[in-house]
Structure formats: C-alpha cells, structure tokens
Amino acid sequence: MIMRDPGKKPRGWVGTILRADLTRRKTTTELLGRYYQENGVGGRGIGQIVMFEEVEPASDALGPENKVILGAGPLVGTLAPTCGRMSVETKNPLTGGLTSSNMGGHIAAEMKYAGFDAIVVEGVASEPSVLVIRDGVASIESMPELWGKTTFQTEEALHARLGGSGWRVASIGPAGENLVRGACLIGERGRAAGRGGSGAVLGSKKLKAIAVRGSGRVQVAHPAEFLREVRECWAKIDRSGKVAGLRIGGTHWASGAGGDQGLRSQAVRNYRDEFWPAEKTERIRQPVFRDMFEVRRLACFNCPIYCSHFYRVSSGRYAGTACEGIQTNTIRAFGSNLDIDEPSAIVAAQELCSQLGIDVDMAAATVAWAFELYERGILDTSDTAGLELRWGNHEPVPVLLTQIAYREGLGALLADGVKRAAQVLGRGSERYAMHVKGADLNEQGMRWNKAWAFGIVTSSRGGGHLDGAPQTGFWHIPAELGVEKFGVPSAGDPAAYADNAPLVVWYEDYKAAIDALGACYFTSYWEDVELLSQHDYARLFSLATGEEMDGDGLMAVGRRIQETAKAFNTLHAGFTRQDDFPPRRLLEEPALSGAYQGEKLDPVMWNSMLDAYYEAHGWDKSTGLQTRECLVRLGLEGIARKLAEHGALW
Amino acid sequence: MPATGRGLPIRKWLDEGLCTACRSCEIACAFHHTSAFAPSESSLRILRDMNTCEVTIELYRSCDGCLEETGGPLCIEFCARDVLRPELLRLVSDAENGH
C-alpha cells in the first residue's frame, strides 16, 4: 500500500482511536496514524496489532492486563455492501491465545459516525460501568444498577436513560459477569461477537456495556467512483444464487440441505454421528420456522442480504419467546447435536443464550458433552440435581444454560468449557470433550469434508469455521473453477486431502482482509465465487481511502493478520503442532450411519496436510513455529524480534 | 441541501413487514445530499422498535426526490427488497410533489 500525503484528512477511516482506561476512569483519544493504517488497515488488523504489542504473554485473560479492542474498518459506515461489522479482539479465556470475533448490527457504523475507528478497553473499573460515547466524547459511567441484568434489559435501560433507540448498545449478560469463559458480547439483542470469551473479559473489567451515538460523517476519497464501484458490487450480489438462498433462510438453509440421505452432514449427538434421520431433519428446516415463528426479516447495517429472521413463539411450553439470530449453528447446537427436534425449544435456547450472553457454540459443546456423559452413565442424577440429560429431551436445556451463566450446579463445571470441565471431572470424560485448543466445537460435516475440517482445526481462534475453512467442497465446484480462483483443482472435492493446505491458506488471507475492512463474509467468495473478490474489495478500499492497493496487496494484509495471530498464540498459549490436530473422536470413531457411514479423518493424511500447511506459511514443520524469513518477507520484523526474545522463533 | 437540523418528519410510515431496517436508503440519501455517508444528514430515518420489531420510516422536508440523479432516487436504487421499492417511491414522490 502506498501512503500519500500524510497530512491530509482521513477518508474511509475517521482517524481516531479511543482509549478507555477503566482503572483510572479516564478516556483519551489518539490519531489513527499511518503505522496502524499501513500495517493493520482496520478492524481486526489494527486490533491484533494493539493486542500483540500491548498485552504481555504472562497476562491472565481474565486479569487487568488483558484488553478488548473494538474495531470498525475503513469501509464501515459507507454504502459498500454489508460493511457494518465490528471486530472484537482480546486474549481468549478458553484458549489463552488470541481471539478475533465479529459482530453485525449497527454499532460499528455508529462508532464511525461518532468519530472512532477503534476503541481500546483496558484496566478494571472499580464498580460496574458503561462506556458512553457520543460524537467524539466518551465517558466511563458507573451503573451498578445494571449488574445482574440480561442483555435485553441492559439495552432497554440504556435506551431509557440515554434517550432512545438511536443509541447502539453492546452488552454482556450474567454469563460475562460470572466470568463464564465462553461468555460473549451481545449487540442489539440478536448480534453476537460469539467466539472467544470477550464477554468474560469485559465482565472481569466490570464493563457492562458500550453505548454509542454519532451524528458525524464517513467521507470517501473519490465519491463518484466509489458509488460506481458500489453499484457493481450490488449487481454481483443481486445476481448470486447463493445470496437468493441466504435471503430466504440465512444459513439455516444448510440444516437439512443434504436431503434424506444426509449429504450435508451435521454434528449429531455430540459428534458421535454425522447423520440425522429425515423425519427429524424435516422438523427443524427453515421453512418450518418461517411458517411457525417468523415475524419479519431483518438486516444488519447496509446489508442487501437480510439473512436475519425475527421469530416469536406464540404457543406451547416456550410461548412468549422472541429473538433474532438463529442460523445453522443454532440449529445444530440445540437440534441435531442434542438430538432435539422441537423447533420452539431451539428458539428458546437461542433467546436464552442472547439474554444471558453465552456463545451458542460454547453452550452447544458443553451441554452435548454433559448429555453424552449422562447417557454413558459417567454422570447421573446425583451430579445433575435430578435433570435427565437424555438425547432428545429439551426440558433440561434452559436449566443448564442458566446454570452455566450463574455458575450453579452442573453449570459451575461447564462454565469453563469442555476441556477444563473434563480435566476437573475425569472419569474418562476427556474422550468426549469436543474442542480444539480449548475452544469448544460446534461445526458441521467434519469427518467427510476434509478441507473444511482442516480449516476449522487450524483456525487461530482455536477452532471454528470463520478463518480458513472453505465451503467449496460443499458446493462441489468444478476443477477448472478451483484452478481459476484458488489454483487448486480439488477445491470442490470434500473427500480430497491433497492441496487443502493452499486452499485453507488462501481463505485465511482473504477472510482476514475482509475482517480488516469491516465487511461480512456473506457477500464474499466464502459463500459464492461469483461474489466479491479480493480485487473488488481492494478497489472499494482504494476509492474510499485514496490509498492505492490491489487484490494481491489486500491478500498480503490478510496474511500479516494471520501471522500476527499465530505469533500471539505461540507466545501466550504455547501452541505447537500437537494443537493443530482434531479431537480424537473424529480420527478414531467413524460416522455411524447415513451417506458417510464409516467416514473419519485419517491421521497420516492429516499430518501430510499439516506439513503442506506449514510449508505454505513458511513455518517449521516439526514444531509449527514461525521462521524469521516468513515474517521478514511480510515486513513483520518486530514480531520476529519479540518471538526471538522469547526463544519462540525457528 | 443537507438535512442538518431536519426538524419534524413530513411523512411517517409504519411498515408492516417489508422493510429489513438495513438503512441502506438512509445512507444513500445522505450521500445524495453530501457526497458522504452520514445518517444525520439524510432525508430518511429508519427506526426499529426493539420489543415489537416494528419499523417506522420517516421522511424529512429536505427530500428533493433526487431529481438530478440520472438513475432515479438513490434510496429506491439501494433498497434491497423489490416489494418495498414501490412503497418507498410513493413516499418520496409525495414529498417531491409537496403533498
């Protein structure tokens, strides 16, 4: 990227970072200088630089030294489609490494209109507080009366106190207050920075919420050309068949998309199987939810996809439940992975997670683990206070979720995630703890779609599909398209092990760059290779900021983000090659039924993929450590130096 | 003309379920007025009731119907819902005609 005329007013960016020092109860601002713009671009990129440079490896994720960085990239607040994402970086209390989570809604755009590209939250407040930001002015206000409230109640109270729904609020619920390691930050009731425990970190800092209102502008360097490019992007989105599907059902369409044969497999009964019978799948498909519960479609800021649905349950045990945010992970979490096919119970569980501020994926893995232990007799009613954790029984789910949030009963064990819970419980329960690097797992199709599984397991946030995991295998894209787009002919073959490493690395770079800009993956190649390419995003960036960058340059930004996360993880969590393996169950226990009966991951082939993956990154194969060469090539000498100081550079 | 100090809305419309509250129209309108993105300077405001999920569309006096935009009103162009565009057009046309 070429930075020109450093004295000019920022375009795309609004040019200011806010620091909120909770310990001193003081907020300060600093210019978003060229250092951050050039090296991090925005959002996740800048947040990770701050985390790497300012949080020391010995820091406790739930201690005062940890920080939380909220970032809104240079395209956020503009008319570039879906550019309203807020990035959230912190040290992950589940993994000890870095987490980069991401939230939709309207709060990131509001941050920009209030004058801030990023907010750095540091220290610990003396009593429960709220960070209130209005048009360039911020204050840390004591509001102990909000402690104990759900995220919905918190938002309502802040709207009443501050003056209406124009205030955008992100808050933690009781789970964050009680330091549940998978607690998350909830925005506008139905949006979550789900993964990575940012809710627990904010709870440890006694920061209940962030409320933002702004009436400023985001300006772009070349308005007419920018609008022209936005129109091109809009047209691509309108032409996409995948977008048409997302518009109808969000990612919920993927639940049951494999038909009666289960060709699109799911995690079933804590991953013991990957096939769910048609009669159950049919009960939890999106059209069922639409007919039973849909009140209206909703969208995040400036999103032409409107994948969100507001659901209300009007009868039965869960009558009165109403929420947004149900996507395919919720259906798997509280559906197939618990063998529950009662739709209203799934809506109720989602609403409860949003109210309490618990990551759905974390809740899924811990609750499913408890169910399996009960079914196997490792836990009994004396452990569960009488709850019958039988597959398909939805009644104990709200009880367990509440117990997790308040660290009561069995929830006290589950609140620290399955890895720690299994270590504490013992009794052979480790075998059934589905996690990667300590991050609880809730994913589809990991035994049969090898590239997908590989991307999930190597994700820098510990385990999850939102880094390198490609969906191309689900779509079976033709070989020539795989070559054209990624240089990988087998990109559309879910059974292939070969060449998955470069495919995963490609998506890591690309999606990290999207996180830096502030866009949503749903308008990207992650959903459809006819959508916005790295070249489209680079053009939007250049026209917005006035800084020239091409698609290759943007991919390099993504690579630097990945390498920064990797270095943070090495220093803080000590991850090595051993941590890049999937849970034993996926390597040793084949799928029991359905189209992929007998399928499992091959450890020898997994090792080959890891060799190729480390080679593609320029890392040492035996240890997985980064090399000086790979970092210097990307201009990351500072990271190489810090790794060397800690003896963690190969 | 920017909509700063836009006063009271000249039209209010409670949407029955078509609008997704994405606010693309709001910022497209602001862009028409200012060549920048600033909801506070838009002639439109989209309000969502968080409890009932109702969406209200407000139109302000500064709306000029985008007469000089060759492709028609920007709010219509950037509305993602085919079903909503005619309603928006009616709202904007009313304002343009001074109704």
Boltz contact constraints between the chains, C-beta under 6 A:
constraints:
  - contact:
      token1: [A, 77]
      token2: [B, 37]
      max_distance: 6.0
  - contact:
      token1: [A, 78]
      token2: [B, 37]
      max_distance: 6.0
  - contact:
      token1: [A, 79]
      token2: [B, 27]
      max_distance: 6.0
  - contact:
      token1: [A, 79]
      token2: [B, 28]
      max_distance: 6.0
  - contact:
      token1: [A, 215]
      token2: [B, 40]
      max_distance: 6.0
  - contact:
      token1: [A, 217]
      token2: [B, 36]
      max_distance: 6.0
  - contact:
      token1: [A, 217]
      token2: [B, 38]
      max_distance: 6.0
  - contact:
      token1: [A, 218]
      token2: [B, 37]
      max_distance: 6.0
  - contact:
      token1: [A, 219]
      token2: [B, 36]
      max_distance: 6.0
  - contact:
      token1: [A, 223]
      token2: [B, 35]
      max_distance: 6.0
  - contact:
      token1: [A, 295]
      token2: [B, 53]
      max_distance: 6.0
  - contact:
      token1: [A, 296]
      token2: [B, 17]
      max_distance: 6.0
  - contact:
      token1: [A, 296]
      token2: [B, 53]
      max_distance: 6.0
  - contact:
      token1: [A, 297]
      token2: [B, 20]
      max_distance: 6.0
  - contact:
      token1: [A, 298]
      token2: [B, 20]
      max_distance: 6.0
  - contact:
      token1: [A, 298]
      token2: [B, 21]
      max_distance: 6.0
  - contact:
      token1: [A, 299]
      token2: [B, 20]
      max_distance: 6.0
  - contact:
      token1: [A, 299]
      token2: [B, 22]
      max_distance: 6.0
  - contact:
      token1: [A, 302]
      token2: [B, 22]
      max_distance: 6.0
  - contact:
      token1: [A, 302]
      token2: [B, 24]
      max_distance: 6.0
  - contact:
      token1: [A, 303]
      token2: [B, 22]
      max_distance: 6.0
  - contact:
      token1: [A, 304]
      token2: [B, 80]
      max_distance: 6.0
  - contact:
      token1: [A, 306]
      token2: [B, 20]
      max_distance: 6.0
  - contact:
      token1: [A, 310]
      token2: [B, 53]
      max_distance: 6.0
